[in-house]
Amino acid sequence: METTYVPNTVFPGPTPISVHTYSIRNTPISVHTYSIRKTSKEASQANKISPVEDLSPTLKADPCLIHFCNVLISLVTVKRKRPKTSKVCKSKRLQRDKNNLRPPHQSLSSSNTFLTRLAKMKTLQSFGLLFFFTICHIVTTGVYSQCLKDQQLSLLHLKNNLTFDDLGSLVSSQFVSWDSSTDCCSWIGVTCSSNGSVVGLDISSQHISGGIDSSSSLFDLQHLQSLNLADNSFVEGSRIPSAIGKLTNLRYLNFSDNHYFGKIPFEISRLTRLEILDISQSSYNGDRKPLEISKFSMLFQNLSNLTVLNLDGNNISAPVPGFFANFSKLTTLNLSDCGLRGTFPKQIFQVPTLQTIDLSLNTELRGSLPEFPKNGSLRSLILSGTSFSGLLPDSIGNLNMLFTLDLSECNFTGSIPKSIGNLTKLVDLDASSNMFNGPISSIHWENLINLVHLSLYDNHLVGSIRSSLFSLPLLPYLLLSDNNFSGQLPETFNVSSSFLTSIDLSFNHLEGPVPMSIFNIRGLETLTLSSNNFSAFPFNCPQLPNLTEIDLSHNSLRTFPVFLRNQTYLTKLDLSENQIQGQLPNWIWKLDSLDYLNVSHNALESLEGPFINPTSSMSRLDLHSNQLKGPILIVPPNAEYLDYSKNHFSSSIPVSICYATSLLALDLSSNSLSGEIPQCLAAMSRLVILNVRKNNITGMISNLEFPENCESLQALDLSQNQIEGQFPKSLARCRWLKFLNLAENQITDTFPCLLKNISDLRVLALRSNNFYGGIGCPVVKTNATWSALQIIDLAYNNFNGEVPGFPLTTWQAMKGNRDISDSNYIELSSLGHGHISTSTSAALNPNEPAYSDRAVFTFSYEPAITITSKGLKWDLAKIISVLTLIDFSCNNFNGSIPKEMGALKSLYFLNLSSNAFTGEIPSSFGNMRQLESLDLSHNKLSGQIPQQLANLSFLAFLNLSNNQLVGKIPAGTQISTFPRDSFTGNKRLWGPPLTMDNKAGLSPPPLNGSRPNSTNEIDWDLISVEIGFVFGFAVAVGSLVFFKRWSKWYYRAMYKILVRIFPQLEERIGPHRRHVHINQRWRR
């Protein structure tokens, strides 16, 4: 027997890690390790059990010989005089000796006790008994006999039927020793009993690919007590063989990380002697289905001898049965990432022997924590990523052996109990992303001297931050961000014991000056104080020799912290969104290691000179949203990201920008720059983003020549300038282009069909130019044309002709057949120190820790665009990920609206106003269920409003005015709730909200009995009769008025007719008529 002590050099935990290795004939029998886990994934790996456990029951020796050796040892040791002890001490010693005794099945030999006694004997006595001890040790440990022939044949047959992957055939050497000419008990991975039966088999990590089925000779080894097949490369479709149920003597079974498929066979329930079972699949691929465990309760309820159960990474999808609480020997229960649901039984937490429980990554698993008994045995409690809720009980402080407590991403509420300070062996405490509230200042953090990981971020904790948190001797990272801590930081604390390298207090309500005590933490590398209300720094701050990153954004600073000029190793400096005024000091450019500088959203007015060689290491410079003016003078030669937008820079774009050959993104928007775009900018092969919108740029866009290998450009925004010329044909080379915005210029050309092969195009904005002609392009025999298109804006041009229907069928993103959730940004990556975050143009990669030393720098660029929607003009600073829009307004399109447009089920905004569209509104528009705004006004549309438009439940804006629509507005639907202005200008349209009279120039409703659509055609017969009657009447009346002879003849004729009909008229009218006639003659 050999005992090895390994000191703790990795995790400075509460106790050292001891590894005891017992070996007989170079075969390991038992390995005991103790490790500390930081994450649930590491936890699942740390709980993997040694493939061969104590197998001493199979190592049998003659009891008489064992008794003889024990008597011999007793005779020797009885001669030593023991000091007199009291009865109390004696009882304690007897109890201690009793606790140290192992049952026969847990010890390798009775001579283990003899080793201790032998060390206390005199030297002469030790040598005198050495010979007897050697004999007794050999006898009591047992002597292997040769491997049984049938066992050897079974193993050889197993070997010959195994297949290996390519790597296994090169590196696997274990099976080389499996030779028929040697004793199988000496083969690597094989353990035998004293009678030659194979009791242990370990063929883990051998790159076995073919799998093992139920007909394998493996299952002829009926004496097997330990079987380890873990970490092989079984091909997809391999299943755990049901014949495993034949090995009823198994105590240890490990099938972990084998890419098994299907269900776990029910025959495992027959292995009632199992003590350790590991079927975890912690490393299976995301596209591979994990094992399914059906009938969870029936499968494991008979395995009451289990001490370790690892099932993490499998698909259980069932509640956890309560019978685990009756497993009196259970020490480890790992059910991480198993799809568990329901409520977890509280009583399982109270199993007296339970030391490790991991239920993490089961989002549908609910539960709460019970009251824990005093001196509980739990050492690791991991509930992260579950739906556990309720209070954290004060009795958590009774778990004095606890070294891992992970409650992150749960729903716990209430305060963190003060008793946490009693867990002196705690190494890992993660309570982040919960709803804990209340103060933490009453907790005695100074007692947690073994704490290595502490995360309390993303809660609702309040109050001040206790100074002892900054002085824990083993804590490297203090993560308290996203809480409601307030007040000032502690002025003093014991920095001599501080081990901190990273402090993150961002997104709190801390205020006042940053205390001098922070600058006494000499090992500090990262300081994140963003989104607080800090106002100043001490004037004479000492240099922090290891400081590399500092984030002071979103505070109330008014001047540049002077201490920064001495931080020679600083790589990241973020002072954005403060109240800093005046000049940007020139000493910043002398910080040789500075890689990222962000001073955006301040009130800076100028750059202090002289500009002596800006640091060559700077790759990211963000000056946007200040009041900087004059020409652009600072261009770091190794820049990858430059943002000068939203300032008052003037003059032309400097050609020196082209010398930054590593440039990925250049944003010059919203300035007063003039002149032409340098040709060298378009020729930069690595450039991903070029944005010069809202300037006074002139020149011919056709002069821009994009490179032949234009593999990088993804966003080009030249909008709102005075650029002229034709569309640059070389832009078709940029096949990865996503955003193209040329709006509000003076470009004159036809529709750019040359872009039809750019399948990833997402935004095309050509509004307010001089484009003309049709938009139909030659048919491409593919369905991939613009499949990612979100926004197409052709408004305010001179396009004409019909809108073709076929291209609409290829716009898969608008049809909802393509995921565009990530299409609102362009991701840029480069190797750099840590990560940056700006308020408008960049975003942290959430998968990386805030304290990473050197990682892939990742940020996203979100282009702006101007759209017309709901009758208003909108400037979108960011394109919403789900925004989809078609704007063809203010052109000369004619013909009918293509019915294919109704298939765009994910379209949000549609504007076809101010064109010459004819025909009816397509009824297929009722399929556009996501539509929020529809503008068809100022066209020549006819017919009725389709009833199907009532299906548009999200429609918030509708304008059908100034068309030739007829009939009744659909009543009882959302359409009738829109204002009158949505329907005016349609003379034969009626119904609410329009009035029923002619006061508004509307026609009354049709006569009763007439069909509503009977007025679709003009009744020329009726109109001709009316016109003829009016014309004849006008001729007759006009003749009487303007021709006197005709009027006299008319009156005479009428008089004669009337007199004949009414003779009495002659008596009344005759004298008067003669008097009139005489007067007329006299006047002549």
WOLIN-V172433 format. One record per helix or strand of 2 or more residues. SS is the DSSP state (a for helix, b for strand). FROM is the first residue (numbers start at 1). TO is the last residue. If there is no record, write none. Layout:
ss/from/to
SS/FROM/TO
SS/FROM/TO
//
This chain:
ss/from/to
b/2/5
b/18/24
b/27/32
a/40/46
a/56/58
a/63/77
a/87/100
a/104/106
a/112/120
a/123/141
a/149/160
a/168/171
a/174/177
a/184/186
b/190/192
b/198/202
a/217/220
b/226/228
a/242/246
b/252/254
a/266/270
b/276/278
a/296/300
b/308/310
a/322/326
b/332/334
b/341/343
a/346/350
b/356/358
b/364/367
b/380/382
b/387/391
a/394/398
b/404/406
b/411/414
a/418/422
b/428/430
b/435/439
a/445/447
b/453/455
b/460/463
a/467/470
b/477/479
b/484/487
a/495/497
b/502/504
b/509/514
a/516/520
b/526/528
b/533/537
b/549/551
a/562/566
b/572/574
b/581/584
a/586/590
b/596/598
b/603/607
b/620/622
b/629/630
b/641/643
b/648/649
a/655/659
b/665/667
b/674/675
a/679/682
b/689/691
b/696/697
a/701/703
b/715/717
b/724/725
a/729/733
b/739/741
b/746/747
a/753/755
b/763/765
b/772/773
b/791/793
b/798/801
a/806/810
a/812/815
b/826/832
b/855/861
b/865/869
b/872/876
b/885/887
b/892/896
a/899/903
b/909/911
b/916/919
a/923/927
b/933/935
b/940/943
a/947/951
b/957/959
b/964/968
a/974/977
a/980/982
b/988/990
a/1012/1016
a/1020/1042
a/1044/1061
a/1065/1083
//
